[in-house]
Amino acid sequence: MLRGRPLADAIEAAEYLRQRFAELCLATLGKAVRFTCSFGVSEWRDGESIDALLKRADIALYSAKKTGRNRVVADDAALAAVGHERTASVVRLAAR
């Protein structure tokens, strides 16, 4: 959580972490293991409960997983209104 920071900063921080994980390589019995990760990002709204904030981030995370993984997805109002059926906008996607 990045208290007092805008959504753009949270997206940037998540993308930084995603890229750092992608750089990791674990050598195992002759085979290299690479890492990927997905992030769902949301911004606190005035009067909102922590549960509502986390729900929107969770919906964005599931959208990231559903649309290909290894990406950062930011929540938007349309996504939160309809639940998991809508796809959030993909903010960053790693080149494969």
C-alpha positions, 0 to 999 in steps of 0.5 A: 500500500502506498498511502497518499500516492496516486494510482499511477504511482501504484501502477509504476511500483507494481510494474517495477516489482513485476520486472524485478521478478522477471529478472530472477533465475533459479538454477535447478538440476540443469534447468533454469526456472524463471518467474512471472507475477501479476498485480491488480492495482486499485486506488482508495476512494473517499468513504470506502472501506478497506474491504471494498478497496481490496475487492477492486484490487482482487478483481483486477488481479483476476483479470490480469490472470485471465488475460494472460498473466505476467502483467499489471492491471489497474481497476476501473469503475466499470470493472468493479460494477460488473465484477469478474466478467469485465476485463480491466485495462492492461497497464503493462505486459511483458514481452514474451 
